[in-house]
Amino acid sequence: MNNTLPQQYIIAIGTSAGGLEELESFFDHTFPDGVSYVIVQHLSADYKSILAQIIRKHSKLEICEAQHEMPVEVNKVYTIPYDKYMTIRQGMLYLSNKLGTVAPHFTIDTFFKSLAAERGNKAIGIILTGKGTDGTRGIKAIHKAGGIVLAQDPFTASYREMPDSAIATGFTNKVLSVQAMPKAIEEFVSQYADGFISVTAEDMQMEEVKDIDETILVAIIKLIKDHVPHDFSGYKRGTIKRRIYKRMAATQLDTPEAYVNYLSNHPEELESLSQDLLIHVTAFFRDQEEFAYLETTIIPDIIKLHPAGETLKIWCAGCATGEEAYSIAILIKEYLDKTGRQVEVKIFATDIDKKVISIASAGVYPESISGDVSQERLKNYFTLEGDSYKVKPGLRKMLIFATHDLAQNPPYCHMSLISCRNVLIYMKPVLQKKVLSMLSFGLQQGGYLFLGSSENTRHLGLTFAEVNKKWKVYKKTGISFEKAYYSFVPPILEDLPAIAFPDIATGKPAYFKHNFTEDINEVVLHASGYAGVCLDHNLNILHTFGDLSPYLLPKVLNFNLSELLPRALLGVFGAAAHRSIKHNERVVLKRMQIKEESSLLINVLIEPFVVRKTGQKLIVVLFSEEQKGAKEEQTQLFDPVLHIREYISDMEAELKEARENLQQVFEKIESFNEKRQPLQEELLSANEEMQSANEELQSLNEELQTINTEHKQKIKELTELNDDFNNYFSSNVNRQLFVDKNLLLKKFSPATFNLINLKESDLGRPISEITSNLQPDTLVENLKKVNTTGEVLMCEVQDKQEKWYQVVTMPYVRQISGQQDGAIVTFTDITRLKHAQEEVDQSNESLKRINADLDNFVYAASHDLLGPLSTIEGLINLIKTDVEADSVKTAEYHRMLDDSIHKFKEAIKELASVGKIESEMLQEQENKNISALLSDIKLSILDKIISSRVSIVENLQIPEIRFSKKNLRSILYNLISNAIKFTSPQREPQIVISTLLKDGFVQLNVADNGIGMEEAHIASVFTMYRRLNKHIEGQGIGLYLVKKIIDAAGGKIEISSELNKGTSICIFFKR
């Protein structure tokens, strides 16, 4: 792996059939979190997926379809193209063609493996709903690389095969609902970011090479057994080691030694490890073909042969959460209801885990079981409570749930059917043999054993006949099955009066119900006081009586007497039994010592007999004690040396005959094998072809399921879109119509009726055949032009009621193909807009005339006033030349006339400037430096500044204002001039000019400490010709001009004043 690559997490989601809804739900709960997502889905190479478009509506992340050599970025979701394989290398996605490759296409495995190699412990693999096993190999690679693996809870999956397959590997970190996965991912990522320790690729390689030390494994198993207590000593080591490494990662421990110490101090971790070791994968009617065989063949057989009046007993071992047990109960109840049989049924459902037994006993399951249980069965056997189904009491009373450890506890007995499916696969061969021995003991003669399809049945022996090899169904037919005395508790040999059979006390053997009790009794009467056994000709024990503990070994019991005899007696007894059977005579062994250190001597009597009713040949063996000191009888009915030789001779003859027969059999088998070999090869070839075809069909089925789901989603969206479109058209107040490229009417809104003479039956008619109420009627002409050129045309028309409409004709273009397929016409009522425009035009014309008249008036007034003024000025000049220069009084009059004429000119000038403000505002604005402008103004009124002794202070935070230069100068000039006019004689006059930025405006403030004014007069200072102080010269136009300029520019002006304290004028300019 390239360690230099960016180390963000990449989350790969593998799904197949039913995955669309799960993906929508997943991304509904996912937010941008700094990781990347890649969706790998089963798709046909011939089908173009729209997955990215669908998921985009459910995610706040960016969704895109992957492209070759596309870099993987955070907070993005990439979907695999329908016809490609995808891998990742050095942060880039690489695509390769799927077309032409042989199905099935394991696209999920392919990407997961490359992701494991690329990201190591920063890889997260998720398996969602789907058929088949794609992704199973991929999650193994992610797990070995130290990554995280999540699987959807099979109970919530539409198709559970892919989640089940992933869970069965033992490599999943968590099994969750889809909605819970985003939060779990967030927790995992945060843990890793904080130094969370996971199993790295190097760790896994070391595990495979060095392995966990056996002493550590034994210590862990013992800790669990002592505290939980469950005994996992018989479980396969590989399973245990994988679970230990998984828990080490979860507890952030590096070594198995550290984990053992942690277990010793944390009992709760022992419980967690124990739960991880227990795999509970089950479902209602799991593997439907097997249950169909159970329904049609096995259940009818066990019920038909079941004795009337007795309880039918069934044992479901390893039932997990109970679905399989309830499934069997449903099949039995359906058969009983169908046939009318009245049979009491008890199903013993057991599991080692108390937690799952409590779930099974409650009988409450999620609503998702409807995918496995038919609607009819749900109705008959379940009650819907909220979002769960609860088993009805009628079905529940058929089952008894209990905890039971197959490795430690004794079996349930006299069972007609035992189901123990997918339990033995986790056990070592020794434990498998022990459990099968128990199951055999628990079955009654003729009972059925139902195993999982992957179970190893080589330990079944000859006790069972194979009923169905494919579904692993067996029937108990044999009379013996080898089992050790320690196979279950209590040990058989602990209480020898009931040595082999629970029914010994009643004198009725458990394994055989043959009616030869009277014959045995007759023989026993001749040798009363003996303990003994009844044997067949193979020395198998059929019945026992008396206390046999002094004579038999308490080691192994396989119901063959030769295996239970002490070594000292074994050879002699074999020869004696052989002679008794061969010659049909009684044989007596006298004073036999079975233990060197013991004084006990025994006598053995072997007596053959024939069962009268059946003709079966059996023998009775009687044992009795004799002490060493007792007087020896001189007669001995059996010479051990002599008869052992005879026995050996007979055995050698039989062995020779058996070898000859065996050789013949071998030759026949060899001949048969030679003939069978070609057929076998053909069958294997055909089987491989069928398997390949089956995988292809399964893959195709998955792809079809995915395509079907997408089609359903698209059809739903199209239906909703069509409804929205129709609702829009029916409620649209605007007038619209659609035509195709042949100008045939496709759709129109109801509001179009009053413009064009339309009715519902006109759909599909040429638009040229339909009359309209428009003037001018250019509808058809515009449609033809748009269809030809693809342009958008606009025009205005009137209807017969003289209403105005704007008509927009535009091409209708298909988004997918980009081809034009007709045109859309929209009619917008603009009557009110048209009338308003006419009124605006009339008002503008009127304003133009008024402005022209005003301009003419101002010009005429100025001209008319300037004419007489010039005449007066000329006359005064003449008077000046004629009057004596030394006349003081006359000179004063002259000065007064000059002042009046100057003020009269200024008034005319200001009057003319009022009419120019609007036009000057249209001049281009520019940034003007205020300080420079103030310097120019102060220079122009320097005589007034000096005469009034006023000081002007500048505080300019904003040095420039964007405004018309002439108008800004006029504003400043008038404000400063006014402040100079109204200075107070009581204090040193001062004017402060400041600028600042406030609320998005540039604020200009001119404040003085002059005479001020009363608040009541403030509102009238902006009125033309308004003068508050008659004794101060002025025309009353200055402030009026300032406000007019500011209003025209879109600004505002505020004034504050206090009598005898001063005035502040604030102007706000737009930035």
ZISULNOR-V103862 format. One record per pair of residues at least 24 apart in sequence whose C-alpha atoms are under 6 Angstrom apart, sorted by the first residue. I is the first residue (numbers start at 1). J is the second residue. D is the distance in whole Angstrom. If there is no record, write none. Layout:
BEGIN
i->I j->J d->D
i->I j->J d->D
END
This chain:
BEGIN
i->1 j->117 d->6
i->1 j->118 d->5
i->8 j->35 d->6
i->9 j->35 d->5
i->9 j->122 d->5
i->10 j->35 d->6
i->10 j->36 d->5
i->10 j->37 d->6
i->10 j->123 d->5
i->11 j->37 d->5
i->11 j->124 d->5
i->11 j->125 d->6
i->12 j->37 d->6
i->12 j->38 d->5
i->12 j->39 d->6
i->12 j->125 d->5
i->13 j->39 d->5
i->13 j->40 d->6
i->13 j->126 d->5
i->14 j->40 d->5
i->14 j->41 d->6
i->14 j->108 d->6
i->14 j->127 d->5
i->15 j->41 d->5
i->15 j->128 d->5
i->15 j->129 d->6
i->15 j->130 d->6
i->16 j->41 d->6
i->16 j->42 d->5
i->16 j->130 d->4
i->17 j->130 d->4
i->17 j->702 d->5
i->17 j->705 d->5
i->17 j->706 d->5
i->18 j->158 d->6
i->19 j->129 d->6
i->24 j->58 d->6
i->26 j->178 d->6
i->26 j->179 d->6
i->27 j->58 d->6
i->27 j->59 d->5
i->28 j->58 d->5
i->30 j->182 d->6
i->32 j->75 d->5
i->34 j->74 d->5
i->34 j->75 d->6
i->35 j->74 d->5
i->35 j->75 d->6
i->36 j->74 d->5
i->36 j->75 d->5
i->36 j->76 d->5
i->37 j->77 d->5
i->38 j->77 d->6
i->38 j->78 d->5
i->38 j->79 d->6
i->39 j->79 d->5
i->40 j->80 d->6
i->40 j->108 d->6
i->42 j->703 d->6
i->43 j->82 d->5
i->43 j->703 d->5
i->44 j->703 d->5
i->45 j->82 d->6
i->45 j->83 d->4
i->45 j->99 d->6
i->48 j->82 d->6
i->49 j->82 d->6
i->68 j->94 d->5
i->68 j->95 d->5
i->69 j->93 d->5
i->69 j->94 d->5
i->86 j->111 d->6
i->87 j->111 d->5
i->87 j->114 d->6
i->88 j->114 d->6
i->103 j->696 d->5
i->104 j->695 d->6
i->104 j->696 d->5
i->104 j->699 d->5
i->106 j->134 d->6
i->108 j->134 d->6
i->108 j->135 d->5
i->109 j->135 d->5
i->109 j->137 d->6
i->109 j->138 d->4
i->112 j->138 d->5
i->113 j->138 d->5
i->113 j->141 d->6
i->116 j->141 d->6
i->116 j->142 d->5
i->116 j->145 d->6
i->120 j->145 d->5
i->120 j->146 d->6
i->120 j->147 d->6
i->121 j->145 d->6
i->121 j->146 d->4
i->121 j->147 d->4
i->122 j->147 d->6
i->123 j->147 d->5
i->124 j->148 d->5
i->124 j->149 d->6
i->125 j->149 d->5
i->126 j->150 d->5
i->126 j->151 d->6
i->127 j->151 d->5
i->128 j->152 d->5
i->129 j->157 d->5
i->129 j->158 d->6
i->129 j->159 d->5
i->129 j->160 d->6
i->130 j->159 d->5
i->130 j->162 d->5
i->131 j->161 d->5
i->131 j->162 d->6
i->132 j->161 d->6
i->132 j->162 d->6
i->133 j->162 d->5
i->133 j->165 d->6
i->136 j->166 d->5
i->144 j->201 d->5
i->144 j->204 d->6
i->145 j->200 d->5
i->145 j->201 d->4
i->146 j->198 d->6
i->146 j->199 d->5
i->146 j->200 d->4
i->146 j->201 d->6
i->149 j->173 d->5
i->150 j->174 d->5
i->150 j->175 d->6
i->151 j->175 d->5
i->152 j->176 d->5
i->152 j->177 d->6
i->153 j->177 d->5
i->156 j->368 d->6
i->197 j->249 d->6
i->197 j->252 d->5
i->198 j->249 d->5
i->224 j->270 d->6
i->234 j->427 d->6
i->234 j->428 d->6
i->234 j->431 d->5
i->235 j->426 d->6
i->235 j->427 d->4
i->235 j->428 d->5
i->236 j->426 d->6
i->236 j->427 d->5
i->236 j->428 d->5
i->280 j->320 d->5
i->283 j->323 d->5
i->284 j->323 d->5
i->284 j->324 d->6
i->284 j->327 d->6
i->284 j->372 d->6
i->285 j->327 d->6
i->290 j->471 d->6
i->311 j->344 d->5
i->311 j->345 d->6
i->312 j->345 d->5
i->313 j->346 d->5
i->313 j->347 d->6
i->313 j->415 d->5
i->313 j->416 d->6
i->314 j->347 d->5
i->314 j->415 d->5
i->314 j->416 d->6
i->314 j->417 d->5
i->314 j->418 d->6
i->315 j->347 d->6
i->315 j->348 d->5
i->315 j->349 d->6
i->315 j->418 d->5
i->316 j->349 d->5
i->316 j->418 d->6
i->316 j->419 d->5
i->317 j->350 d->5
i->317 j->420 d->5
i->318 j->350 d->6
i->318 j->351 d->5
i->319 j->349 d->6
i->319 j->350 d->6
i->319 j->351 d->6
i->320 j->351 d->6
i->320 j->356 d->6
i->321 j->356 d->5
i->321 j->359 d->6
i->321 j->360 d->5
i->322 j->360 d->5
i->345 j->398 d->6
i->346 j->398 d->5
i->346 j->399 d->6
i->347 j->399 d->5
i->348 j->400 d->5
i->349 j->401 d->5
i->350 j->401 d->6
i->350 j->402 d->5
i->350 j->403 d->5
i->350 j->404 d->6
i->351 j->403 d->5
i->351 j->404 d->5
i->352 j->403 d->5
i->352 j->404 d->5
i->352 j->405 d->5
i->363 j->390 d->6
i->363 j->391 d->5
i->364 j->389 d->6
i->364 j->390 d->4
i->365 j->389 d->5
i->410 j->488 d->5
i->410 j->489 d->5
i->411 j->438 d->6
i->411 j->442 d->6
i->412 j->442 d->5
i->413 j->442 d->4
i->414 j->442 d->6
i->414 j->443 d->5
i->414 j->444 d->5
i->415 j->442 d->6
i->415 j->443 d->5
i->415 j->444 d->6
i->416 j->447 d->4
i->417 j->447 d->6
i->417 j->448 d->5
i->417 j->449 d->6
i->418 j->449 d->5
i->419 j->450 d->5
i->420 j->451 d->5
i->421 j->451 d->4
i->421 j->452 d->4
i->422 j->452 d->5
i->425 j->455 d->6
i->433 j->459 d->6
i->437 j->483 d->6
i->445 j->476 d->6
i->446 j->475 d->6
i->446 j->476 d->5
i->446 j->477 d->6
i->447 j->475 d->6
i->447 j->476 d->5
i->448 j->474 d->6
i->448 j->475 d->4
i->449 j->473 d->6
i->449 j->474 d->5
i->482 j->558 d->5
i->483 j->558 d->6
i->484 j->556 d->5
i->484 j->557 d->6
i->485 j->556 d->6
i->485 j->557 d->6
i->497 j->547 d->6
i->530 j->622 d->6
i->530 j->623 d->6
i->530 j->624 d->6
i->531 j->622 d->6
i->531 j->623 d->5
i->532 j->621 d->5
i->532 j->622 d->4
i->532 j->623 d->6
i->533 j->620 d->6
i->533 j->621 d->5
i->534 j->619 d->6
i->534 j->620 d->5
i->535 j->618 d->6
i->535 j->619 d->5
i->536 j->618 d->5
i->568 j->594 d->5
i->575 j->644 d->5
i->575 j->647 d->5
i->584 j->608 d->6
i->588 j->637 d->6
i->599 j->628 d->6
i->600 j->627 d->6
i->601 j->625 d->6
i->601 j->626 d->5
i->601 j->627 d->6
i->602 j->626 d->6
i->735 j->826 d->6
i->735 j->827 d->5
i->736 j->825 d->6
i->736 j->826 d->5
i->737 j->824 d->6
i->737 j->825 d->5
i->738 j->823 d->6
i->738 j->824 d->5
i->739 j->822 d->5
i->739 j->823 d->5
i->740 j->821 d->6
i->740 j->822 d->4
i->741 j->821 d->5
i->741 j->822 d->4
i->743 j->767 d->6
i->773 j->799 d->5
i->774 j->798 d->6
i->774 j->799 d->5
i->775 j->799 d->6
i->803 j->831 d->5
i->804 j->830 d->5
i->804 j->831 d->5
i->805 j->829 d->5
i->805 j->830 d->5
i->925 j->963 d->5
i->925 j->964 d->5
i->926 j->962 d->5
i->926 j->963 d->6
i->927 j->960 d->6
i->927 j->961 d->5
i->927 j->962 d->4
i->928 j->960 d->5
i->928 j->961 d->5
i->929 j->959 d->6
i->929 j->960 d->5
i->930 j->960 d->6
i->950 j->989 d->5
i->950 j->990 d->5
i->951 j->990 d->5
i->952 j->990 d->6
i->952 j->991 d->5
i->952 j->992 d->6
i->953 j->992 d->5
i->954 j->993 d->5
i->954 j->994 d->6
i->955 j->994 d->4
i->956 j->994 d->5
i->956 j->995 d->5
i->957 j->995 d->5
i->957 j->996 d->5
i->958 j->995 d->5
i->958 j->996 d->5
i->971 j->1042 d->5
i->974 j->1038 d->6
i->982 j->1010 d->6
i->982 j->1011 d->6
i->983 j->1010 d->4
i->983 j->1011 d->6
i->984 j->1010 d->5
i->984 j->1011 d->5
i->1001 j->1068 d->6
i->1001 j->1069 d->6
i->1001 j->1070 d->5
i->1001 j->1071 d->6
i->1002 j->1068 d->6
i->1002 j->1069 d->5
i->1003 j->1067 d->6
i->1003 j->1068 d->5
i->1004 j->1066 d->6
i->1004 j->1067 d->5
i->1005 j->1065 d->6
i->1005 j->1066 d->4
i->1006 j->1064 d->6
i->1006 j->1065 d->5
i->1007 j->1063 d->6
i->1007 j->1064 d->4
i->1008 j->1062 d->5
i->1008 j->1063 d->6
i->1009 j->1061 d->6
i->1009 j->1062 d->4
i->1010 j->1062 d->4
i->1011 j->1060 d->4
i->1011 j->1062 d->6
i->1012 j->1057 d->6
i->1012 j->1058 d->5
i->1012 j->1059 d->4
i->1012 j->1060 d->5
i->1012 j->1061 d->6
i->1012 j->1062 d->4
i->1012 j->1063 d->5
i->1013 j->1057 d->6
i->1013 j->1058 d->6
i->1013 j->1059 d->4
i->1014 j->1059 d->5
END
